[in-house]
Amino acid sequence: ALGVDVSGAMVTKARNLAHAQENAHFRQGHFPAVVAGETFNRIFSVEALYYLPDLATALIAVFNALKPGGRFVAVIDHYHENEASHAWTERVNVPLVLWTIDEWRMGMQAAGFINVQLEQLRYPESVHATQWQTTVGSLVLVGDRTSSPSESSAQEAST
């Protein structure tokens, strides 16, 4: 497993937490340059994509970093339907991209992903969950890369 973060502090924290895991490796750097030339069976992203200023290009980079038959899964809380997240850009003082669920779907499809699924994962009501977590929830994105060139041709013919 390879963990990637732009923050050196987060990479250090991850290394410390995973010190007993021999197959866990971490790199500091900007995506996609930090993994240039490498491909993966699975890519999992948590709360990172909307920091990238050009999401369309970032999704293409994720797609290209997957091996044929690979799967991409992401979880995000900063999306248009989650109004509680709209003020995050000002709170963190970093520009964040704010897409609708439909824009995420179209962006993934335009990048080449098939079997695209998006689901709002709502938390059960509890004293620990905020209102947005129980009503809107986190957005889970799933998409696959085709496993063969013939599947790519069939996909292009159907779109």
Order of alpha helices (4+ residues) and beta strands (2+ residues): beta-alpha-beta-beta-alpha-beta-alpha-alpha-beta-alpha-beta-alpha
